[in-house]
Amino acid sequence: MFKGFAFEFLTEIKLSLCLRLQLHELPDHHFETLKFLLLHLKKVVEHSTANKMEARNLAIIFGPTLVRTADDNMVTMVTDMAHQCQIIELLISHVSWSVSVSQFRYKFIVV
């Protein structure tokens, strides 16, 4: 049991770090738009007892739109849907860490 938990925990940390690096590479206007949307979705999650919209439910709705596949192949889209939802759920759940990347990214631009 512990091995499975440790693997999942390390996988989530690795995924989080990869996402943070990918966010760093977004153009400024795309990053700011995503940041605004994620902050709004976090507010929606904070009221999930009333609206029943938890991070997972929002990820199911927004995942396929925000994280698209490189091609428009329907089989690929369906296959990748679980990963798309996982990415968006992680970003919503850890939005304060995700958007703090703006400080991180400007340090790299200056150097």
N, C-alpha and C positions, 0 to 999 in steps of 0.2 A: 504494500500500500504506500509506504513512504517513497519508494522509488518512483512510482507513478506520479505522486504529488510533486516530487523534486523535478522530474522531467517536465511536467506541465508548467511549473513555476519558472524554470530556466528557459523553456520555450517562449513563455510570455515576455520575459525580460529581453530575450534576444529579438523577438518580434518588435517590442517597444523601441529598442535601440535602432533597429532597421527603419522603422517608421519615422522616428525622429530625424534620422539622416535624410530620408526621402522628403520630409517636410522642409528641411533645410534647402533642398534643391528646387523647390517650387518658386516660380516668379512671385514677386512681392504682392501683386494684386490677387493672384490665386491663393496665396497663403493667407492674406487678410480676409478674403471671402470665406475660406474654410474655417478660419478662426472664429469669425462672426457666427457662422452656422453652428459650429460645435458648441460655442458658449450658449447659444439659444437652445440647442438640444439638451444641454446639461440642465438648463432651467426647466425644460419640459420634464426631464427625469426627476428633478427635485419634487415635482408635484404628481409623481406616478401613483400615489395612493388614490388620488381623485381621478386622474385621466387614464390610468392603466397602461401608460406608455413608459416602460422601462427601457434601459439602454439597448437591450436585446431586440425589443420590438421595433425601436427606431432604426436599429442597424439593419433589420430585415427590409424596412421600407427604403432607407437611404443608401444601403450598401451597393446594390447594383447600379445606382445612378452615379454615385461618387467614385466608385472603384470599378472602372470598366476594363474589359479585356482588350487586348491589342487588336483583335479581329472581331468581326461581327458574327462569328459562328455561334449559332444557338446552343450547340452541344457544349462548347467551351464556356459560354455564359452560365449555363445551368451547373456545370461541373465546378466552376469557380465561385458560385454563389456563397457557399459556406465560408470560404476564405474572405470574401468581400464583407460579409456580415461580421466576421471576427475582427477584421481591421477597424471597421466603423465602430463597433461596440467598444473596442479598446480605446479608440480616440475619444469617444464620448465619456467613457468612464474615467479616463485620465486626462481630461481636457486641460486642466491647469498645468500639468507637466508637458503636454503636447504643445500648447501655445507658448510656453515659456521658451520655446525654441527661437522665438524672435530675437531674444537677447543673445542666444547662442549663435544665430546666423550672422548677426551684425558684427560680432567679434571676428568671425572668419573673413568677412568682407574687408575689414580694416587691415588684417594681417597680411 
